[in-house]
Every structure is written in C-alpha cells, then in structure tokens.
C-alpha cells in the first residue's frame, strides 16, 4: 500500500513499516510554513481561529468533553489569543451569545497545472462565499469545480506540529514512535507528526503527558498522490492562487496536491 503523500513534505521519516516512503522532496513546505506566520495579519489569524472555536463549540462548550474544541483552543493560545476572545467565540458556538450562524463548507477546484485544491470555509453566507470562490479561481488561472470532483484525491489525517528547534531528527523520530504517530516530517520550522484521523487526540494526549505543548494540532486533508510542478511560471500562478484563497476572510484551510522542484521553489523568491 502506498502511503498518502504529505502536502509538501520536505523530509519524511517513516514510522509505520506497513507504509512505503513518499516519493520526492521539495522546498514548497519551507516556503509555505515559513512565510505564512510572517505574512499573516494578526487580526485575520484571530478571526479564523475564532470561527474554528465557534464551529467546534456547537458540539459542546466544555473542552474536556469536546476534543475538537480543545484543539481549537490550544491553537488559539499558541498565537496568544486573549482569553476573553476565546470565551466569546465559545459562547457564540453554544448559543449563549447571538449572531449570525456560521456553517462549514468545503469548496473544490483546480489550480494551474491541473493541481487539485480543497478549501475549508466557515461562513455566515453560503451564496456569497461560493461566488467569491468562483471569482478567485477564475481570476487566478484556476477552475471552480463541483462537489466531489477532487475530494476523492485526499484523505483525512491528524497533524500535530512541534517546534523544529526543540528536537534533533533522532529525538523527533523517537518521540513520534513513543506517542504512536505514523510519520514524522521535517517541514520548514516544524516537525510534523501525522496520525490516523481517529488517533489525533490520543497522540495529542500522549504529548500532554510528556508536558509537550504542540504549536498546533488539527485534522487535515492529505493528498493520496502529488503533482510535481517544475515550470517557474506555473509555480508562481499556483502559489498566487493558493495565497488568494488562503487570505480570504472565510477560509479556514487550503489543501492542494502539488510539490515544487527546487528550481521552481527558488523562482518564487
């Protein structure tokens, strides 16, 4: 069985002997995860995390009983979101505070080079978001797609990010084995642990027992296969579309199935 490829794994250390190595190495991961925090506006980050907390809290406002809410709060605290902002977001989700109803939607499309893209959105206006998505894809050399067109190319997995500077390669590998992760990947400034979707919170709990606080933990869409982009122009168009989708106010996450060659990644600089 071929292991699903990481979105852009720069370095992969396989932990599960039943899973084979991912093919290819590239620099997109480092570009993405290094520039993201530097470029993102603090207010926009808080807005996205607040929506995630609100949506998660719909299933219950007690983080001890709601694993998704617990993760959302952890991610918010990791970027120093004020406690009162977190509390308001929880109360919106539980209905204690009024406001527009926020729903989750996944939009699908294709980027330059035939790259498959999934966009997780949390919105209070489904029609507006759909129209905005169509516009962003069409204006950036992409194509908006019907539901189900590309989703089958991805699978759900758990992702836990740790500070790269805190661990050597051997330490990260040993830690991943101890907490029950499937893979550990070196991605930019992070060590990323990948797990089965239903084991994310078990792995996170094992880290907590070791007094380790992740930079983030969440359920992601991971591509089953990837497309390698070598043409610098296509790479620039693709990353421009990715950034446009990612910076949209209602977007929570963007997932895509591409890798960049070193030459294509260097052209982005």
Kinemage of the C-alpha trace (Angstrom):
@kinemage 1
@onewidth
@group {chain A} dominant
@subgroup {mainchain}
@vectorlist {calphas} color= white
{ca unk a 1} P 0.000 0.000 0.000
{ca unk a 2} L 1.364 3.388 -0.943
{ca unk a 3} L 1.375 5.934 1.812
{ca unk a 4} L -0.521 9.145 1.012
{ca unk a 5} L 1.941 11.882 0.231
{ca unk a 6} L 2.287 14.833 2.532
{ca unk a 7} L 1.107 18.095 1.006
{ca unk a 8} L 4.703 19.155 0.676
{ca unk a 9} L 6.892 17.002 2.887
{ca unk a 10} L 10.464 18.217 2.748
{ca unk a 11} L 11.739 15.244 4.705
{ca unk a 12} L 9.886 12.146 5.804
{ca unk a 13} L 10.875 9.594 8.413
{ca unk a 14} L 8.587 6.540 8.024
{ca unk a 15} L 7.493 5.048 11.328
{ca unk a 16} L 4.904 2.559 10.152
{ca unk a 17} L 6.562 -0.428 8.416
{ca unk a 18} L 3.349 -1.091 6.510
{ca unk a 19} L 3.606 2.265 4.771
{ca unk a 20} L 6.099 2.987 1.989
{ca unk a 21} L 8.199 6.121 1.548
{ca unk a 22} L 6.742 9.188 -0.097
{ca unk a 23} L 8.371 9.997 -3.416
{ca unk a 24} L 10.087 13.319 -3.943
{ca unk a 25} L 11.419 16.154 -1.842
{ca unk a 26} L 10.791 19.835 -2.427
{ca unk a 27} L 11.053 23.287 -0.898
{ca unk a 28} L 7.392 24.340 -1.015
{ca unk a 29} L 6.859 23.197 2.564
{ca unk a 30} L 9.563 25.532 3.828
{ca unk a 31} L 8.229 28.407 1.727
{ca unk a 32} L 4.664 27.828 2.918
{ca unk a 33} L 5.253 27.305 6.613
{ca unk a 34} L 7.916 29.992 6.965
{ca unk a 35} L 6.197 32.766 5.088
{ca unk a 36} L 2.728 32.019 6.427
{ca unk a 37} L 3.168 33.294 10.004
{ca unk a 38} L 5.264 36.240 8.796
{ca unk a 39} L 2.755 37.368 6.194
{ca unk a 40} L -0.483 36.712 8.025
{ca unk a 41} L -2.191 39.659 9.647
{ca unk a 42} L -2.742 39.083 13.349
{ca unk a 43} L -6.392 40.137 13.124
{ca unk a 44} L -7.003 37.691 10.289
{ca unk a 45} L -5.400 34.838 12.230
{ca unk a 46} L -7.568 35.601 15.253
{ca unk a 47} L -10.686 35.769 13.084
{ca unk a 48} L -10.006 32.342 11.557
{ca unk a 49} L -9.287 30.759 14.932
{ca unk a 50} L -12.373 32.368 16.475
{ca unk a 51} L -14.555 30.843 13.769
{ca unk a 52} L -12.994 27.419 14.342
{ca unk a 53} L -13.692 27.701 18.073
{ca unk a 54} L -17.277 28.790 17.398
{ca unk a 55} L -17.927 25.913 14.996
{ca unk a 56} L -16.293 23.402 17.351
{ca unk a 57} L -18.311 24.668 20.308
{ca unk a 58} L -21.563 23.778 18.542
{ca unk a 59} L -20.901 20.210 19.686
{ca unk a 60} L -20.456 21.337 23.287
{ca unk a 61} L -18.717 24.150 25.116
{ca unk a 62} L -16.679 22.011 27.514
{ca unk a 63} L -13.199 21.398 26.032
{ca unk a 64} L -12.686 18.412 28.345
{ca unk a 65} L -15.591 16.689 26.596
{ca unk a 66} L -15.049 18.135 23.109
{ca unk a 67} L -11.726 17.155 21.530
{ca unk a 68} L -12.121 19.450 18.538
{ca unk a 69} L -12.818 22.444 20.767
{ca unk a 70} L -9.831 21.523 22.921
{ca unk a 71} L -7.604 21.570 19.845
{ca unk a 72} L -9.060 24.866 18.634
{ca unk a 73} L -8.382 26.497 21.992
{ca unk a 74} L -4.838 25.115 22.024
{ca unk a 75} L -4.180 26.581 18.579
{ca unk a 76} L -5.597 29.939 19.681
{ca unk a 77} L -3.450 30.058 22.799
{ca unk a 78} L -0.382 29.203 20.712
{ca unk a 79} L -0.719 32.594 18.968
{ca unk a 80} L -1.576 34.396 22.210
{ca unk a 81} L -5.260 34.986 21.514
{ca unk a 82} L -6.783 36.761 24.552
{ca unk a 83} L -8.833 34.565 26.873
{ca unk a 84} L -11.892 36.818 26.617
{ca unk a 85} L -11.836 36.456 22.805
{ca unk a 86} L -11.738 32.672 23.179
{ca unk a 87} L -14.641 32.761 25.647
{ca unk a 88} L -16.777 34.900 23.323
{ca unk a 89} L -16.140 32.516 20.451
{ca unk a 90} L -17.208 29.558 22.600
{ca unk a 91} L -20.394 31.322 23.702
{ca unk a 92} L -21.271 32.127 20.088
{ca unk a 93} L -20.997 28.457 19.258
{ca unk a 94} L -23.085 27.300 22.208
{ca unk a 95} L -25.735 29.943 21.521
{ca unk a 96} L -25.117 31.974 24.669
{ca unk a 97} L -24.292 34.982 22.501
{ca unk a 98} L -26.345 35.981 19.493
{ca unk a 99} L -25.062 36.497 15.987
{ca unk a 100} L -25.101 35.014 12.525
{ca unk a 101} L -24.999 31.238 12.212
{ca unk a 102} L -21.649 30.034 10.880
{ca unk a 103} L -21.569 26.870 8.784
{ca unk a 104} L -18.702 24.810 7.414
{ca unk a 105} L -18.372 24.223 3.675
{ca unk a 106} L -15.676 22.579 1.574
{ca unk a 107} L -15.162 24.034 -1.905
{ca unk a 108} L -13.240 22.227 -4.617
{ca unk a 109} L -11.305 23.363 -7.648
{ca unk a 110} L -8.294 23.024 -9.896
{ca unk a 111} L -5.238 25.234 -9.959
{ca unk a 112} L -2.662 25.815 -12.712
{ca unk a 113} L -1.023 22.591 -13.850
{ca unk a 114} L -4.123 20.551 -13.009
{ca unk a 115} L -3.470 20.724 -9.259
{ca unk a 116} L -6.416 19.615 -7.099
{ca unk a 117} L -7.431 22.040 -4.346
{ca unk a 118} L -9.790 21.861 -1.373
{ca unk a 119} L -10.789 24.983 0.563
{ca unk a 120} L -12.360 24.706 4.014
{ca unk a 121} L -14.606 27.688 4.663
{ca unk a 122} L -16.550 28.862 7.713
{ca unk a 123} L -19.175 31.369 6.604
{ca unk a 124} L -22.444 33.025 7.542
{ca unk a 125} L -23.389 33.450 3.873
{ca unk a 126} L -23.063 30.344 1.702
{ca unk a 127} L -24.047 32.098 -1.542
{ca unk a 128} L -21.539 34.904 -1.089
{ca unk a 129} L -18.710 32.517 -0.319
{ca unk a 130} L -19.478 30.308 -3.323
{ca unk a 131} L -19.471 33.287 -5.669
{ca unk a 132} L -16.248 34.619 -4.162
{ca unk a 133} L -14.596 31.219 -4.611
{ca unk a 134} L -15.619 31.086 -8.280
{ca unk a 135} L -14.170 34.548 -8.818
{ca unk a 136} L -10.875 33.795 -7.069
{ca unk a 137} L -10.326 30.597 -9.037
{ca unk a 138} L -11.217 32.163 -12.390
{ca unk a 139} L -9.060 35.258 -11.880
{ca unk a 140} L -6.017 33.213 -10.891
{ca unk a 141} L -5.757 30.659 -13.697
{ca unk a 142} L -7.837 28.077 -11.864
{ca unk a 143} L -11.255 26.475 -12.234
{ca unk a 144} L -14.023 26.136 -9.648
{ca unk a 145} L -15.313 22.537 -9.505
{ca unk a 146} L -18.444 20.711 -8.425
{ca unk a 147} L -18.569 18.894 -5.089
{ca unk a 148} L -16.815 15.549 -5.282
{ca unk a 149} L -14.642 16.477 -8.257
{ca unk a 150} L -11.343 16.389 -6.368
{ca unk a 151} L -12.207 15.368 -2.788
{ca unk a 152} L -11.592 11.701 -3.599
{ca unk a 153} L -7.916 12.537 -4.169
{ca unk a 154} L -7.467 13.345 -0.465
{ca unk a 155} L -7.886 11.542 2.833
{ca unk a 156} L -8.373 12.827 6.355
{ca unk a 157} L -5.393 12.594 8.706
{ca unk a 158} L -4.338 14.070 12.001
{ca unk a 159} L -1.497 16.607 12.059
{ca unk a 160} L 0.491 17.779 15.085
{ca unk a 161} L 3.196 20.433 14.691
{ca unk a 162} L 6.148 20.768 17.064
{ca unk a 163} L 8.933 23.353 17.204
{ca unk a 164} L 11.750 22.139 14.953
{ca unk a 165} L 14.450 23.778 17.082
{ca unk a 166} L 13.453 21.733 20.140
{ca unk a 167} L 14.365 18.332 18.676
{ca unk a 168} L 17.058 16.663 16.645
{ca unk a 169} L 15.986 14.277 13.889
{ca unk a 170} L 16.599 11.268 16.139
{ca unk a 171} L 14.708 12.853 19.042
{ca unk a 172} L 11.730 13.728 16.838
{ca unk a 173} L 11.637 10.186 15.464
{ca unk a 174} L 11.837 8.634 18.933
{ca unk a 175} L 9.128 10.942 20.250
{ca unk a 176} L 6.813 10.139 17.339
{ca unk a 177} L 7.251 6.422 17.999
{ca unk a 178} L 6.572 6.855 21.707
{ca unk a 179} L 3.300 8.751 21.227
{ca unk a 180} L 2.015 6.499 18.444
{ca unk a 181} L 2.306 8.731 15.361
{ca unk a 182} L 2.518 7.135 11.889
{ca unk a 183} L 5.050 9.532 10.350
{ca unk a 184} L 7.221 12.479 11.291
{ca unk a 185} L 8.092 15.063 8.639
{ca unk a 186} L 10.581 17.934 8.694
{ca unk a 187} L 8.670 20.921 7.311
{ca unk a 188} L 10.302 24.326 7.499
{ca unk a 189} L 10.392 25.399 11.152
{ca unk a 190} L 8.313 22.440 12.298
{ca unk a 191} L 8.455 18.741 12.965
{ca unk a 192} L 5.064 17.479 11.822
{ca unk a 193} L 3.607 14.270 13.237
{ca unk a 194} L 0.961 12.559 11.105
{ca unk a 195} L -1.621 10.185 12.543
{ca unk a 196} L -4.768 8.381 11.534
{ca unk a 197} L -7.735 10.745 11.871
{ca unk a 198} L -9.178 8.852 14.817
{ca unk a 199} L -5.838 8.830 16.663
{ca unk a 200} L -5.068 12.545 16.604
{ca unk a 201} L -6.343 13.238 20.096
{ca unk a 202} L -4.746 10.084 21.500
{ca unk a 203} L -1.367 11.245 20.182
{ca unk a 204} L -2.010 14.775 21.483
{ca unk a 205} L -2.881 13.363 24.925
{ca unk a 206} L 0.345 11.333 24.946
{ca unk a 207} L 2.303 14.507 24.213
{ca unk a 208} L 0.492 16.311 27.016
{ca unk a 209} L 1.509 13.560 29.434
{ca unk a 210} L 5.100 14.357 28.485
{ca unk a 211} L 4.430 18.077 29.182
{ca unk a 212} L 4.841 18.873 25.476
{ca unk a 213} L 2.621 21.617 24.041
{ca unk a 214} L 2.300 21.419 20.225
{ca unk a 215} L 2.359 24.523 18.060
{ca unk a 216} L -0.904 23.250 16.559
{ca unk a 217} L -2.979 20.109 16.153
{ca unk a 218} L -5.800 19.523 13.685
{ca unk a 219} L -7.471 17.230 11.192
{ca unk a 220} L -6.255 17.876 7.646
{ca unk a 221} L -6.859 16.677 4.100
{ca unk a 222} L -3.749 14.883 2.838
{ca unk a 223} L -3.370 14.077 -0.874
{ca unk a 224} L -3.052 10.459 -1.974
{ca unk a 225} L -0.704 11.482 -4.792
{ca unk a 226} L 1.035 14.694 -5.762
{ca unk a 227} L 1.780 16.579 -8.968
{ca unk a 228} L 5.329 17.885 -9.347
{ca unk a 229} L 5.488 21.435 -10.690
{ca unk a 230} L 8.767 22.280 -12.419
{ca unk a 231} L 7.783 25.293 -14.548
{ca unk a 232} L 8.510 28.550 -12.637
{ca unk a 233} L 5.592 30.426 -14.243
{ca unk a 234} L 3.118 27.698 -13.310
{ca unk a 235} L 4.550 27.642 -9.791
{ca unk a 236} L 4.076 31.397 -9.436
{ca unk a 237} L 0.492 31.215 -10.685
{ca unk a 238} L -0.259 28.305 -8.390
{ca unk a 239} L 1.145 29.946 -5.289
{ca unk a 240} L -0.674 33.192 -6.134
{ca unk a 241} L -3.974 31.272 -6.286
{ca unk a 242} L -3.133 29.434 -3.069
{ca unk a 243} L -2.374 32.693 -1.259
{ca unk a 244} L -5.528 34.363 -2.602
{ca unk a 245} L -7.696 31.509 -1.335
{ca unk a 246} L -5.853 31.311 1.979
{ca unk a 247} L -6.169 35.040 2.678
{ca unk a 248} L -9.921 35.107 2.014
{ca unk a 249} L -11.747 36.125 5.193
{ca unk a 250} L -13.922 32.991 5.390
{ca unk a 251} L -11.161 30.492 4.585
{ca unk a 252} L -10.005 28.213 7.368
{ca unk a 253} L -7.611 25.945 5.460
{ca unk a 254} L -6.404 25.301 1.905
{ca unk a 255} L -5.135 21.892 0.791
{ca unk a 256} L -3.558 21.021 -2.547
{ca unk a 257} L -1.748 18.074 -4.108
{ca unk a 258} L 1.382 19.648 -5.560
{ca unk a 259} L 5.118 19.584 -4.986
{ca unk a 260} L 7.647 22.069 -6.350
{ca unk a 261} L 11.056 21.240 -7.719
{ca unk a 262} L 13.932 23.132 -6.123
{ca unk a 263} L 14.218 25.314 -9.228
{ca unk a 264} L 10.514 26.217 -9.184
{ca unk a 265} L 10.614 26.987 -5.469
{ca unk a 266} L 13.692 29.173 -5.846
{ca unk a 267} L 11.950 31.141 -8.603
{ca unk a 268} L 9.303 32.210 -6.079
{ca unk a 269} L 11.953 34.139 -4.172
